[in-house]
């Protein structure tokens, strides 16, 4: 009889990438199981690169998990890589798993741990070895342009476009990326930097295109957002600007040409204006870091 393992991670690009070591640990620990990931459908292009997922069901947020879309009647194991709250736990319990692995029913949740390590520690509590360093999806040949990605999900994490434009103008061979909602922001950066229209790629790249673009980039300069985690995954040098959240919680791993700039101030990551600590990061610091990691 086929065995099924269901994993819930109904979050965005960066969230999924920070869960890759945990997903791979589950694949290694349960090689005879079919692994189904409950995650947003737009992330599908990333899943084959993890080597850890067989099926996907479209879920955004903590659930519910659509029972009629699951490729099984009930999972042998359900794993909550989404959070600690009752919604995600109840969503998995409704699938009738033989075994549930989750915060809230297992180890104590800690706020002071890096997101990658958080999910590895969850599995280790249940006796499943996991390596937080197992993040890589490939190695960049660094033949592509510099990527400047000015967007982030909330204004608190968005460095001013005027500053991104100064960085773009200083670095040369730059493209500006962003999703469809970030087109105005990216266009402003590109125009202020004096870039030709074909260098403004925001709204013109799906996830598969973005993966290919980052996978060969020479450098990524961005805020605390999913593209930073793509740079880590492809071993691309990066300069990541942090505002209200410490890089100790969401930043790139130390070394390997990743620089996380942070003024040391915490705050609300969902704020409606750039965090004061983020504004303390100067253009000169970013340019200097960019030159350092690409030299």
N, C-alpha and C positions, 0 to 999 in steps of 0.2 A: 504493500500500500504506500502511495506517495505521501511524503511528509511535507508540510508547509510551514513556513516561517513568515509572519507578517510584521513589518516594521513601519511605525508611524513617524513621519518627519514632514509635517504639512507646512513647511516654511520656504524661504527663498533660496536663491543661489548660494550665497555665502553660508547659510545655515546647512545646506546639504553638503557642501564641501568640507565643513568642519566635522561632519559625521562620517566621512569616508573611512577613517581608521576603524571606527566602530562597525561599520557595515562589512568591511573586509574581515574583521575579527569574527563576526557572526558567520560569514561564509566559510572561514577556516574551521570554526568550531563545529559547524553543522553541514558538512559537505554533501550529505545526502538529502538535504532539504531544498525545496524550491523557495526562493526568497522573493516575496512580493513587497514592494515599497509603496506605501500610501503617502504621496507627495504631489505637489502641483504638476499638472500635465505639461506646462511649458518647460519643465526641467528634463524632459525625456531625453534630449540629445546628450545629456551629460552621463546618463546611467550606464551605457555600455563601457565607458572609460573607467568606471570604478571596478569592473570585474566582479561585482558583488551582488548584482540585482538581476533577477530573471524576468519579473513581471512588474507592472506599475498599475496602480489604481489612483485616479485623480482625487486628491484630497487637499484642501487648503485650510489651514488652521488646525485646531485640535480634534477635528472630526465634526460630525459622525463619519464613520467609514461606511460607504455604500455597500451593504451586504450583498445586494443582487449583482454587483460588478466584480466581486471577488472570484478568483479562479478555483475556489475550494469551498466546502461547506463550513469548515471551522479549522483554524490553524492549530498545529501541534504546539507552536510557540508564538507568542505575540510580544514584541519589544517596543517599548515607548521611548523613542529618541526625540520626542517632541517637547516634553516639559515635565512638570511635577504636579500639575493641577488635576482636579477631578474630571474635567471634560475629556482630556486625552486618555486618562485611565479608563473612564467609563466607555469611551469609544472603542477601546480594544476589548474590554470585557464583553461588550455586546456581540463580538465575533465568536465568543465561546471558546477561547483558547485552552489548550491543555495546561499551559504554563504561561504566566505573565511575568515579564521582566520590566521593572519600572522603578523610578523614584516614586516615593509616596507609599509604595508597598515593600520597598527594599531599603537601600541605604539612605542616609540623610543627605538632603540637597545642600550644597554649599554655594554661596554667592561669590566666593573669592577664588574660583578656579577657572582656568582657561576653558573656553567652550569645547575645544578638541578633547582635552583631558577629561572634561566632565563625563562624556559618554563612554570613554574608555574605562574610567573608574566605576561607572555603573556596571559594565559588563564584568569587570574584575571582581566586584563584590559578589557576583553570582558565579565566580569561578571560571570566567571566560577570559583568557589572556588577550590583551589588546595593546597595540603599539601606537602611541600618539604621533609618532614621526612618520607613519605610513600614509602620507598625504599626497604623494606624487601621482599625477596622471600622465606625465610625459616630460620630456626635456626639450626646451626651446632651442632652435638653432640660431636664434637671435638675428635672423636675417631681415626681419620686418622693421617697421617704424616704431617710434616712441608712441605709446598710447597715453593720452591725457583724458581722464574720465572724471568730469567735474560733479556728476550727480551723486546723490545718496537718497535713501528713502525718506529722510526727514531733514528739514532745514538746519537743525542743530548740528548736523554732521556735514554740512556743505560749506566748504571754504569759498570765499567770494570769487565770482567768475573773473573779475578783473585781475585777481592774483594768478588764477590758473592761466589766464591769457599771457601774463608776463612770463610765466614759466615756459609755456609753449613756444613763445617767441624766442626765448633764450636757448632752447634745446635744439630746435630745427628737426626736420624729418619727422613731423608730428601728425597724428590723426586724433580727432576728438570723437569719443564714443558716448553713447547714452541710449536709453530706451526711448520709446515713442513719446512719453510724457516729458522727457528731458530735452527734446529737440530745441525749444527756445533757449534754454540754458547753454547747451552745447554750441548752438549757432552764435550766441553772443561771445563765447570764449574764442571760437574760431575767427570771427570777424575782428575782435579786438587784437588778436594775435597776428592778423594779416595773412591768415591761411587761405588758400584757394578753396572754392566750394567743394571740390572733390575730396578734400581732407576732413570735411565734416560728415562723419559716418553715423551720427546719432539717428535713430529711427529707421536705419537702413540695414541693420544687422540683426538677424535672429540669434538665438543662443548658439546654434551650430556655427554661424559665421563668427560670432564673438569668440568662441572657443578656438577656432582656427586662427583668428587674428592675434589673440593673446598667446597662443601656442608658438608663434614665431616672432613675437615682439622683442625688441631690444631692451625696452624698459616700460614699466607701467607707473604712472603717477596718478594717484587717486585718493579719495577719502576712505573712511571706514565703511566699505560696501563690498558687494559680492565680487567685483572685478579684482579687488585686492587678493581674495582667496583663490581666484583663478591664476593670478600671477604666482602665488605660492605653489599651486598644484603643478604648474608647468616650469617651475624653477626659473622664472623670469625675474630679473632684478626689479625691485619695486621701491618706491617711496610712498608711504601711506601716512596720511594726515589724520590724526585723532583729535577729537574735541572733548565731548562729555564722557567718553568711555575709555578706560585705560587699555593700551595695547596688551597688557598682561592678561586681559580677559578675552580679547578678540584679535590680537595682532598676529603678524607673521611669526614663524619660528625664528629664533635668534640665528644670526649668521647667514650664510649663503646670499649675500648681497641684497638683503631686505633691510630697509631703514624705516622705523616707525617714529614719526615726529609727534611729540605730545608735550603740552605745557604743564602736565601734572595736575590738572584740575578736573574733578568729576562733576557730572551734572545730569540733566534729563536728556537722554538720547532721542526722545521724541519731541523735543522743543521746536517751537515755530520760528526761531531765528538762530543764526549761527552762534554756537556756544562761545563765550568770551575766551576760553582757553584756546579754541581753534583759531580765533583771530590773532592770538599772540604769535602764531607761526608766520614767519616772514618769508617773502619770496626768495630772498637770498639763501635762507636755510634750505629751502626745497631744491633750488638749483645746485647748491653745493653738494647736497646729498645725492642728487641725480648723477652728477659728474663723478662722484666718488664710487657709486655702485656700478657704473658702466666703464670705469677706467681699467 
